[in-house]
């Protein structure tokens, strides 16, 4: 695994998403909410994840503001072979 290649990919992702993430951070800072009542922030973060094709399950653990975001790759249409191939290609990228 080439750690320098991983670092470059992370840096590229930050460059591409940086403004959007800073915008989210500013929104969260400007709209503080009490614990277990983070309705605005929960909505903002989950919507950002959904816009990046994450599958978001809301209201988990019996909390209206709790959610879980999962990368879309595992839920996209296609056979398991396509998923295995995608992981194989990703792994090769970092070898």
Buried (B, 14 or more C-beta within 10 A) or exposed (E): EEEEEEEEEEEEEEEEEEEEEEEBEEBBEEEEEEEEEBEBBBEBBBEBBBEEEBBBEBEEEEEEBBBBBEEEBEEEEEEEEEBEEBEEEEEEEEE
